[in-house]
Amino acid sequence: MERIQKIAVIGGGGRTGQYLVNQLIEKGISLKLLLRHPENFTIQSSLIEIVHGDVLDAQAVDKLMEGCNAVLSTVGQRKDEPLVASQACINILNAIGDKPVRYIVLAGLNVDTPSDRKGEETAKATEWMHATFPAIHEDRQKSYSILAHSNAEWIMVRVPYIGFNGNRAEVKVNETDSPGSKIDAADIAAFMIGQLADDTWLRKAPFISN
């Protein structure tokens, strides 16, 4: 963590994102948060700088990334709003440019990669997502493709059903299939933070679960 001085956080106002923000604050790390509705954000710390804006706005993302050498994103698709995953990825990568900025992004287990060997349950969940929310599924898949063809220091963390109990447990990691059916948001946050200084999954999309 020595080389990380300031971290940009996208989705920090969401349920999973708040675990991420709190854990980063506990570690004494300075943050810049991109928030669409900062008036609704209740976490307070001298370590937090807020940028008012939307990840779909390239100028807001550029402002967010100034002075940051890592970015963590837990942003999800918003109901009845424009698709977010691929455009957010494009805006973040453009803001990073050729700088050595690590980009860690949260995704569902429905994203496919060339190395996958999805078991029956993961394959069923993927097919359900594809059939039920085809546009969202394709947009998230597009975001993976954008990352895979980039030169960025990216890690896409794929997760199953998310619980919000805050109870930490063992985290299982697998590159080819989801090792379980659920994970707590607190463990997602801890795993994502751990990837800031760990190259094990660099430019890969590991599955994690409890």
Backbone as CSV, one residue per row, in Angstrom:
resi,resn,N_x,N_y,N_z,CA_x,CA_y,CA_z,C_x,C_y,C_z
1,MET,0.817,-1.208,0.000,0.000,0.000,0.000,0.855,1.263,0.000
2,GLU,2.184,1.095,0.094,3.037,2.273,0.247,2.926,3.234,-0.937
3,ARG,2.726,2.687,-2.128,2.742,3.553,-3.306,1.391,4.222,-3.553
4,ILE,0.352,3.819,-2.813,-0.965,4.404,-2.989,-1.119,5.605,-2.059
5,GLN,-1.230,6.790,-2.653,-1.369,8.003,-1.844,-2.808,8.493,-1.768
6,LYS,-3.532,8.395,-2.863,-4.929,8.837,-2.874,-5.703,7.939,-3.833
7,ILE,-6.893,7.538,-3.396,-7.700,6.611,-4.172,-9.004,7.274,-4.594
8,ALA,-9.347,7.135,-5.862,-10.644,7.570,-6.359,-11.640,6.431,-6.151
9,VAL,-12.831,6.769,-5.669,-13.873,5.770,-5.444,-15.121,6.173,-6.213
10,ILE,-15.634,5.223,-6.997,-16.865,5.428,-7.757,-17.889,4.424,-7.241
11,GLY,-19.077,4.900,-6.917,-20.087,4.031,-6.316,-20.007,4.015,-4.805
12,GLY,-19.274,4.950,-4.217,-19.075,4.978,-2.775,-20.322,5.275,-1.969
13,GLY,-21.359,5.777,-2.630,-22.610,6.038,-1.933,-23.536,4.847,-1.898
14,GLY,-23.189,3.781,-2.625,-24.010,2.576,-2.664,-23.762,1.669,-1.469
15,ARG,-24.528,0.584,-1.399,-24.455,-0.296,-0.223,-23.074,-0.955,-0.103
16,THR,-22.567,-1.506,-1.197,-21.239,-2.115,-1.161,-20.165,-1.036,-1.067
17,GLY,-20.359,0.048,-1.780,-19.377,1.129,-1.800,-19.126,1.737,-0.433
18,GLN,-20.143,1.777,0.419,-19.957,2.347,1.749,-19.044,1.481,2.616
19,TYR,-19.115,0.164,2.434,-18.155,-0.708,3.123,-16.738,-0.389,2.657
20,LEU,-16.595,-0.175,1.368,-15.296,0.146,0.793,-14.753,1.448,1.377
21,VAL,-15.575,2.471,1.413,-15.157,3.774,1.944,-14.746,3.656,3.411
22,ASN,-15.560,2.985,4.197,-15.252,2.867,5.631,-13.952,2.104,5.878
23,GLN,-13.717,1.040,5.112,-12.489,0.267,5.298,-11.259,1.060,4.864
24,LEU,-11.386,1.842,3.825,-10.262,2.673,3.391,-9.946,3.747,4.426
25,ILE,-10.979,4.339,4.995,-10.782,5.347,6.047,-10.085,4.720,7.254
26,GLU,-10.504,3.503,7.611,-9.873,2.806,8.736,-8.379,2.603,8.509
27,LYS,-7.988,2.488,7.238,-6.576,2.320,6.902,-5.847,3.653,6.770
28,GLY,-6.574,4.762,6.958,-5.955,6.079,6.899,-5.631,6.553,5.497
29,ILE,-6.364,6.060,4.505,-6.088,6.388,3.106,-6.961,7.568,2.655
30,SER,-6.363,8.519,1.977,-7.100,9.667,1.440,-7.936,9.240,0.244
31,LEU,-9.164,9.755,0.173,-10.104,9.351,-0.868,-10.668,10.549,-1.615
32,LYS,-10.966,10.327,-2.885,-11.801,11.251,-3.648,-13.013,10.461,-4.106
33,LEU,-14.188,10.918,-3.726,-15.428,10.221,-4.044,-16.207,10.977,-5.106
34,LEU,-16.631,10.245,-6.136,-17.520,10.810,-7.143,-18.950,10.476,-6.734
35,LEU,-19.740,11.504,-6.429,-21.107,11.304,-5.953,-22.092,12.132,-6.759
36,ARG,-23.163,11.505,-7.177,-24.220,12.244,-7.872,-25.066,13.043,-6.882
37,HIS,-25.200,12.504,-5.666,-26.037,13.161,-4.656,-25.247,13.266,-3.345
38,PRO,-24.264,14.146,-3.304,-23.435,14.251,-2.091,-24.230,14.639,-0.851
39,GLU,-25.378,15.279,-1.045,-26.193,15.682,0.108,-26.754,14.471,0.864
40,ASN,-26.776,13.305,0.201,-27.301,12.100,0.850,-26.200,11.231,1.454
41,PHE,-24.953,11.634,1.306,-23.826,10.832,1.781,-23.541,11.168,3.245
42,THR,-23.543,10.153,4.106,-23.489,10.398,5.546,-22.137,10.109,6.192
43,ILE,-21.222,9.442,5.480,-19.924,9.132,6.073,-19.083,10.411,6.103
44,GLN,-18.551,10.738,7.240,-17.761,11.958,7.376,-16.347,11.631,7.829
45,SER,-15.370,12.228,7.164,-13.963,12.045,7.523,-13.138,13.130,6.851
46,SER,-12.090,13.564,7.526,-11.178,14.547,6.938,-10.396,13.942,5.773
47,LEU,-10.452,12.617,5.638,-9.736,11.934,4.554,-10.520,11.952,3.242
48,ILE,-11.776,12.395,3.301,-12.649,12.339,2.130,-12.739,13.688,1.424
49,GLU,-12.520,13.665,0.118,-12.801,14.815,-0.751,-13.898,14.388,-1.717
50,ILE,-14.928,15.177,-1.840,-16.066,14.812,-2.679,-16.045,15.594,-3.989
51,VAL,-16.224,14.873,-5.078,-16.403,15.461,-6.400,-17.853,15.219,-6.804
52,HIS,-18.589,16.277,-7.061,-19.996,16.168,-7.424,-20.093,15.886,-8.918
53,GLY,-20.660,14.740,-9.263,-20.789,14.423,-10.684,-21.176,12.981,-10.916
54,ASP,-21.227,12.614,-12.195,-21.679,11.299,-12.647,-20.556,10.624,-13.414
55,VAL,-20.418,9.315,-13.218,-19.369,8.567,-13.918,-19.584,8.575,-15.432
56,LEU,-20.804,8.865,-15.884,-21.059,8.954,-17.325,-20.598,10.275,-17.923
57,ASP,-20.180,11.190,-17.067,-19.674,12.503,-17.491,-18.148,12.451,-17.494
58,ALA,-17.548,12.471,-18.672,-16.096,12.337,-18.798,-15.348,13.434,-18.046
59,GLN,-15.879,14.655,-18.065,-15.204,15.753,-17.368,-15.201,15.541,-15.860
60,ALA,-16.296,15.009,-15.322,-16.359,14.720,-13.889,-15.356,13.639,-13.508
61,VAL,-15.220,12.628,-14.360,-14.261,11.555,-14.097,-12.830,12.078,-14.182
62,ASP,-12.566,12.951,-15.151,-11.234,13.568,-15.249,-10.894,14.328,-13.966
63,LYS,-11.856,15.079,-13.455,-11.645,15.842,-12.217,-11.415,14.905,-11.041
64,LEU,-12.192,13.826,-11.010,-12.040,12.838,-9.934,-10.642,12.252,-9.909
65,MET,-10.113,11.927,-11.070,-8.859,11.182,-11.151,-7.624,12.046,-10.926
66,GLU,-7.788,13.355,-10.917,-6.632,14.237,-10.683,-6.010,13.950,-9.318
67,GLY,-4.733,13.614,-9.319,-4.009,13.367,-8.074,-4.199,11.989,-7.479
68,CYS,-4.945,11.120,-8.155,-5.174,9.766,-7.636,-4.308,8.751,-8.380
69,ASN,-3.823,7.751,-7.664,-3.043,6.712,-8.338,-3.668,5.335,-8.207
70,ALA,-4.985,5.309,-7.919,-5.775,4.087,-7.989,-7.241,4.487,-8.039
71,VAL,-8.062,3.602,-8.619,-9.499,3.861,-8.661,-10.231,2.548,-8.394
72,LEU,-11.189,2.616,-7.480,-12.023,1.470,-7.131,-13.457,1.805,-7.497
73,SER,-14.108,0.902,-8.235,-15.472,1.178,-8.681,-16.412,0.042,-8.304
74,THR,-17.479,0.395,-7.578,-18.540,-0.560,-7.275,-19.856,-0.112,-7.907
75,VAL,-19.776,0.783,-8.865,-20.987,1.341,-9.454,-21.770,0.250,-10.180
76,GLY,-23.078,0.249,-9.973,-23.941,-0.719,-10.636,-24.910,-0.037,-11.580
77,GLN,-25.668,-0.854,-12.300,-26.654,-0.303,-13.220,-27.798,0.336,-12.442
78,ARG,-28.180,1.538,-12.831,-29.278,2.239,-12.167,-30.581,1.938,-12.889
79,LYS,-31.625,1.685,-12.119,-32.923,1.323,-12.687,-33.475,2.436,-13.578
80,ASP,-33.871,2.035,-14.793,-34.498,2.941,-15.754,-33.603,4.110,-16.157
81,GLU,-32.281,3.890,-16.103,-31.342,4.927,-16.518,-30.419,4.387,-17.604
82,PRO,-29.645,5.246,-18.291,-28.754,4.778,-19.352,-27.761,3.731,-18.848
83,LEU,-27.353,2.857,-19.755,-26.371,1.824,-19.416,-25.090,2.483,-18.920
84,VAL,-24.497,1.898,-17.883,-23.387,2.579,-17.215,-22.041,1.865,-17.347
85,ALA,-22.016,0.529,-17.406,-20.752,-0.199,-17.240,-19.696,0.152,-18.282
86,SER,-20.041,0.042,-19.555,-19.019,0.238,-20.590,-18.604,1.699,-20.713
87,GLN,-19.559,2.629,-20.607,-19.192,4.053,-20.722,-18.369,4.495,-19.526
88,ALA,-18.703,3.980,-18.344,-17.889,4.285,-17.161,-16.468,3.793,-17.365
89,CYS,-16.327,2.599,-17.907,-15.006,2.021,-18.165,-14.218,2.893,-19.146
90,ILE,-14.867,3.326,-20.203,-14.210,4.174,-21.197,-13.755,5.491,-20.555
91,ASN,-14.640,6.118,-19.793,-14.304,7.403,-19.167,-13.145,7.262,-18.183
92,ILE,-13.156,6.173,-17.407,-12.083,5.956,-16.433,-10.761,5.687,-17.135
93,LEU,-10.776,4.826,-18.137,-9.532,4.529,-18.860,-8.988,5.770,-19.557
94,ASN,-9.865,6.592,-20.115,-9.408,7.831,-20.762,-8.795,8.782,-19.738
95,ALA,-9.381,8.827,-18.544,-8.840,9.699,-17.501,-7.489,9.188,-16.997
96,ILE,-7.326,7.872,-16.966,-6.055,7.277,-16.536,-4.973,7.535,-17.574
97,GLY,-5.334,7.379,-18.840,-4.346,7.548,-19.913,-3.238,6.527,-19.787
98,ASP,-1.989,6.979,-19.894,-0.851,6.052,-19.796,-0.203,6.088,-18.417
99,LYS,-0.902,6.645,-17.433,-0.356,6.705,-16.071,-0.498,5.346,-15.379
100,PRO,0.421,5.023,-14.472,0.358,3.734,-13.763,-0.673,3.751,-12.644
101,VAL,-1.938,3.791,-13.027,-3.040,3.863,-12.071,-3.783,2.527,-12.064
102,ARG,-3.891,1.892,-10.909,-4.597,0.615,-10.827,-6.104,0.850,-10.789
103,TYR,-6.823,0.059,-11.587,-8.270,0.188,-11.745,-8.910,-1.140,-11.344
104,ILE,-9.650,-1.127,-10.238,-10.293,-2.334,-9.731,-11.794,-2.121,-9.769
105,VAL,-12.506,-2.995,-10.477,-13.924,-2.788,-10.728,-14.715,-4.028,-10.332
106,LEU,-15.875,-3.808,-9.751,-16.753,-4.890,-9.310,-17.731,-5.241,-10.425
107,ALA,-17.982,-6.559,-10.590,-18.920,-7.034,-11.611,-19.622,-8.284,-11.102
108,GLY,-20.672,-8.686,-11.801,-21.386,-9.908,-11.452,-20.725,-11.132,-12.051
109,LEU,-21.144,-12.303,-11.585,-20.531,-13.529,-12.098,-20.990,-13.875,-13.512
110,ASN,-21.942,-13.079,-14.056,-22.423,-13.343,-15.413,-21.438,-12.936,-16.499
111,VAL,-20.434,-12.139,-16.175,-19.428,-11.768,-17.177,-18.632,-13.007,-17.574
112,ASP,-18.418,-13.170,-18.868,-17.638,-14.303,-19.386,-16.239,-13.851,-19.782
113,THR,-15.245,-14.727,-19.535,-13.882,-14.489,-20.003,-13.385,-15.749,-20.711
114,PRO,-12.343,-15.641,-21.534,-11.860,-16.807,-22.281,-11.390,-17.963,-21.409
115,SER,-10.959,-17.690,-20.181,-10.435,-18.751,-19.322,-11.519,-19.436,-18.489
116,ASP,-12.783,-18.998,-18.599,-13.842,-19.538,-17.744,-14.127,-21.016,-18.015
117,ARG,-14.449,-21.714,-16.934,-14.970,-23.074,-16.993,-16.126,-23.114,-15.997
118,LYS,-17.163,-22.373,-16.310,-18.264,-22.191,-15.372,-19.014,-23.495,-15.122
119,GLY,-19.251,-23.776,-13.831,-20.042,-24.931,-13.452,-21.522,-24.680,-13.681
120,GLU,-22.341,-25.657,-13.319,-23.773,-25.596,-13.623,-24.448,-24.382,-12.995
121,GLU,-24.173,-24.110,-11.710,-24.860,-23.017,-11.039,-24.448,-21.656,-11.595
122,THR,-23.161,-21.484,-11.843,-22.688,-20.213,-12.400,-23.204,-20.015,-13.816
123,ALA,-23.229,-21.105,-14.588,-23.742,-21.027,-15.956,-25.227,-20.677,-15.960
124,LYS,-25.989,-21.250,-15.012,-27.419,-20.940,-14.914,-27.634,-19.464,-14.583
125,ALA,-26.850,-18.964,-13.640,-26.966,-17.564,-13.248,-26.612,-16.640,-14.402
126,THR,-25.596,-17.025,-15.164,-25.190,-16.235,-16.326,-26.291,-16.203,-17.371
127,GLU,-26.883,-17.357,-17.647,-27.934,-17.442,-18.653,-29.183,-16.689,-18.206
128,TRP,-29.485,-16.756,-16.893,-30.647,-16.020,-16.376,-30.454,-14.525,-16.579
129,MET,-29.267,-14.029,-16.263,-28.980,-12.610,-16.424,-29.082,-12.206,-17.893
130,HIS,-28.542,-13.048,-18.755,-28.560,-12.765,-20.197,-29.997,-12.706,-20.712
131,ALA,-30.833,-13.646,-20.232,-32.217,-13.719,-20.707,-33.098,-12.622,-20.098
132,THR,-32.839,-12.273,-18.840,-33.709,-11.341,-18.116,-33.328,-9.884,-18.339
133,PHE,-32.026,-9.635,-18.375,-31.527,-8.263,-18.565,-30.479,-8.250,-19.676
134,PRO,-30.901,-8.531,-20.906,-29.924,-8.690,-21.992,-29.064,-7.468,-22.251
135,ALA,-29.648,-6.275,-22.190,-28.867,-5.059,-22.474,-27.830,-4.817,-21.388
136,ILE,-28.217,-5.002,-20.123,-27.282,-4.820,-19.014,-26.164,-5.859,-19.085
137,HIS,-26.550,-7.097,-19.386,-25.563,-8.174,-19.515,-24.535,-7.847,-20.602
138,GLU,-25.026,-7.454,-21.753,-24.117,-7.155,-22.871,-23.235,-5.942,-22.566
139,ASP,-23.791,-4.974,-21.860,-23.014,-3.784,-21.529,-21.880,-4.126,-20.570
140,ARG,-22.149,-4.961,-19.580,-21.090,-5.380,-18.655,-20.063,-6.241,-19.382
141,GLN,-20.516,-7.081,-20.302,-19.583,-7.890,-21.084,-18.693,-6.991,-21.942
142,LYS,-19.290,-5.944,-22.487,-18.531,-4.980,-23.284,-17.459,-4.305,-22.439
143,SER,-17.789,-4.005,-21.191,-16.806,-3.361,-20.319,-15.607,-4.272,-20.081
144,TYR,-15.854,-5.586,-19.955,-14.734,-6.524,-19.813,-13.866,-6.505,-21.071
145,SER,-14.503,-6.508,-22.238,-13.757,-6.503,-23.495,-12.894,-5.252,-23.626
146,ILE,-13.440,-4.118,-23.203,-12.683,-2.863,-23.241,-11.440,-2.971,-22.356
147,LEU,-11.621,-3.498,-21.156,-10.488,-3.673,-20.245,-9.457,-4.633,-20.830
148,ALA,-9.936,-5.753,-21.360,-9.034,-6.795,-21.867,-8.171,-6.293,-23.012
149,HIS,-8.670,-5.322,-23.763,-7.920,-4.785,-24.901,-7.132,-3.521,-24.531
150,SER,-7.130,-3.167,-23.262,-6.403,-1.984,-22.819,-5.048,-2.376,-22.245
151,ASN,-4.209,-1.384,-22.022,-2.912,-1.598,-21.379,-2.932,-1.206,-19.903
152,ALA,-4.120,-0.971,-19.373,-4.257,-0.501,-17.995,-3.949,-1.607,-16.983
153,GLU,-3.681,-1.180,-15.752,-3.503,-2.120,-14.635,-4.875,-2.405,-14.027
154,TRP,-5.658,-3.273,-14.644,-7.025,-3.492,-14.206,-7.198,-4.859,-13.545
155,ILE,-8.202,-4.929,-12.684,-8.676,-6.197,-12.112,-10.191,-6.086,-12.034
156,MET,-10.900,-7.051,-12.616,-12.359,-7.105,-12.506,-12.711,-8.198,-11.501
157,VAL,-13.362,-7.825,-10.417,-13.723,-8.762,-9.360,-15.176,-9.202,-9.569
158,ARG,-15.360,-10.495,-9.856,-16.701,-11.017,-10.146,-17.289,-11.684,-8.895
159,VAL,-18.535,-11.338,-8.590,-19.143,-11.814,-7.348,-20.540,-12.392,-7.586
160,PRO,-20.965,-13.335,-6.706,-22.340,-13.846,-6.742,-23.263,-12.944,-5.928
161,TYR,-24.309,-13.515,-5.331,-25.253,-12.766,-4.508,-24.521,-12.067,-3.359
162,ILE,-24.828,-10.778,-3.134,-24.142,-9.995,-2.104,-25.027,-9.867,-0.870
163,GLY,-24.457,-10.223,0.295,-25.118,-10.003,1.574,-24.560,-8.763,2.247
164,PHE,-25.323,-8.188,3.157,-24.915,-6.931,3.793,-24.967,-7.039,5.320
165,ASN,-24.469,-8.156,5.838,-24.429,-8.349,7.284,-23.197,-7.722,7.916
166,GLY,-22.155,-7.518,7.121,-20.916,-6.979,7.644,-20.095,-7.984,8.412
167,ASN,-20.482,-9.260,8.339,-19.763,-10.315,9.045,-18.674,-10.878,8.144
168,ARG,-17.427,-10.659,8.530,-16.299,-11.127,7.727,-16.155,-12.638,7.814
169,ALA,-15.775,-13.253,6.710,-15.569,-14.698,6.655,-14.448,-14.989,5.661
170,GLU,-14.096,-16.252,5.547,-13.059,-16.642,4.588,-13.518,-16.312,3.168
171,VAL,-12.606,-15.782,2.374,-12.908,-15.471,0.979,-12.225,-16.500,0.081
172,LYS,-13.028,-17.160,-0.730,-12.504,-18.122,-1.704,-12.364,-17.422,-3.044
173,VAL,-11.284,-17.724,-3.748,-10.994,-17.069,-5.023,-10.765,-18.133,-6.088
174,ASN,-11.329,-17.936,-7.270,-11.160,-18.890,-8.362,-11.176,-18.128,-9.684
175,GLU,-10.324,-18.502,-10.593,-10.251,-17.791,-11.871,-11.286,-18.262,-12.877
176,THR,-11.767,-19.511,-12.767,-12.586,-20.094,-13.832,-14.060,-20.287,-13.496
177,ASP,-14.410,-20.304,-12.203,-15.800,-20.539,-11.799,-16.023,-19.964,-10.412
178,SER,-17.263,-19.535,-10.137,-17.562,-19.001,-8.812,-17.464,-20.120,-7.774
179,PRO,-16.655,-19.928,-6.729,-16.484,-20.982,-5.723,-17.612,-21.062,-4.709
180,GLY,-18.609,-20.197,-4.818,-19.734,-20.207,-3.897,-20.874,-19.361,-4.424
181,SER,-21.982,-19.336,-3.661,-23.197,-18.687,-4.158,-23.465,-17.321,-3.534
182,LYS,-22.640,-16.900,-2.556,-22.870,-15.597,-1.931,-21.574,-15.062,-1.338
183,ILE,-21.579,-13.767,-1.056,-20.438,-13.119,-0.403,-20.923,-11.856,0.296
184,ASP,-20.320,-11.533,1.424,-20.707,-10.327,2.134,-19.984,-9.107,1.562
185,ALA,-20.667,-7.984,1.579,-20.094,-6.746,1.041,-18.806,-6.362,1.760
186,ALA,-18.712,-6.675,3.047,-17.492,-6.359,3.798,-16.296,-7.120,3.239
187,ASP,-16.525,-8.363,2.812,-15.435,-9.154,2.242,-15.091,-8.706,0.824
188,ILE,-16.086,-8.255,0.085,-15.811,-7.684,-1.242,-14.889,-6.478,-1.096
189,ALA,-15.243,-5.592,-0.169,-14.443,-4.385,0.049,-13.013,-4.734,0.419
190,ALA,-12.858,-5.662,1.349,-11.515,-6.040,1.798,-10.704,-6.651,0.666
191,PHE,-11.347,-7.482,-0.153,-10.627,-8.103,-1.276,-10.195,-7.049,-2.285
192,MET,-11.093,-6.138,-2.615,-10.753,-5.094,-3.589,-9.592,-4.239,-3.092
193,ILE,-9.626,-3.874,-1.818,-8.531,-3.077,-1.255,-7.224,-3.859,-1.296
194,GLY,-7.308,-5.155,-1.043,-6.114,-5.990,-1.081,-5.453,-6.044,-2.446
195,GLN,-6.235,-5.818,-3.499,-5.686,-5.878,-4.858,-4.875,-4.639,-5.236
196,LEU,-4.918,-3.629,-4.394,-4.150,-2.413,-4.687,-2.651,-2.682,-4.711
197,ALA,-2.214,-3.652,-3.904,-0.778,-3.916,-3.795,-0.437,-5.366,-4.114
198,ASP,-1.350,-6.068,-4.775,-1.145,-7.486,-5.095,-1.322,-7.676,-6.596
199,ASP,-0.314,-8.244,-7.244,-0.354,-8.414,-8.701,-0.885,-9.778,-9.132
200,THR,-1.336,-10.611,-8.186,-1.766,-11.965,-8.513,-2.817,-11.989,-9.605
201,TRP,-3.788,-11.092,-9.505,-4.924,-11.105,-10.437,-4.885,-9.934,-11.417
202,LEU,-3.716,-9.362,-11.605,-3.593,-8.226,-12.519,-4.015,-8.621,-13.933
203,ARG,-4.901,-7.812,-14.528,-5.465,-8.024,-15.866,-6.215,-9.352,-15.975
204,LYS,-6.854,-9.714,-14.853,-7.694,-10.911,-14.812,-9.011,-10.567,-14.135
205,ALA,-9.944,-11.538,-14.138,-11.270,-11.305,-13.575,-11.622,-12.453,-12.629
206,PRO,-11.039,-12.479,-11.436,-11.309,-13.575,-10.515,-12.738,-13.554,-9.965
207,PHE,-13.267,-14.763,-9.698,-14.504,-14.892,-8.933,-14.129,-14.958,-7.459
208,ILE,-14.944,-14.326,-6.595,-14.743,-14.486,-5.161,-16.078,-14.804,-4.502
209,SER,-16.035,-15.570,-3.412,-17.238,-15.867,-2.635,-16.809,-16.256,-1.225
210,ASN,-17.786,-16.398,-0.326,-17.525,-16.917,1.016,-17.665,-18.438,1.011
